[in-house]
Amino acid sequence: MGDKSPKSVNKKAVQKQSKANLSNQKKQQMTAAKQAAPAKKK
């Protein structure tokens, strides 16, 4: 079933990259929230 055409290979690469970007954004949001939380307590 493996479609090795350039179009499908590129599509899979783009999907993989966007998924990685999404997870990185979530991690950054979590760290930003953790850093902001102690500042609010003061």
C-alpha positions in Angstrom: 0.0 0.0 0.0 3.0 2.3 0.4 2.6 5.2 -2.0 6.1 6.5 -2.8 5.1 9.2 -5.3 6.7 12.6 -4.6 3.3 14.1 -3.9 2.4 11.7 -1.2 5.9 11.7 0.3 5.8 15.5 0.5 2.3 15.5 2.0 3.4 13.0 4.8 6.5 15.2 5.5 4.4 18.3 5.9 1.9 16.5 8.2 4.8 15.2 10.3 6.3 18.7 10.5 3.0 20.4 11.5 2.4 17.8 14.2 5.9 18.4 15.6 5.2 22.2 15.5 2.0 21.7 17.4 3.6 19.7 20.2 6.4 22.3 20.5 3.8 25.1 20.8 2.0 23.2 23.5 5.3 22.7 25.4 6.1 26.3 25.1 2.7 27.3 26.4 3.0 24.9 29.4 6.5 26.3 30.3 5.2 29.9 29.9 2.2 29.1 32.2 4.5 27.6 34.8 6.8 30.6 34.7 3.9 33.0 35.0 2.3 31.2 37.9 4.9 32.0 40.5 4.9 35.7 39.5 1.2 35.9 40.2 1.6 34.5 43.8 3.8 37.5 44.8 
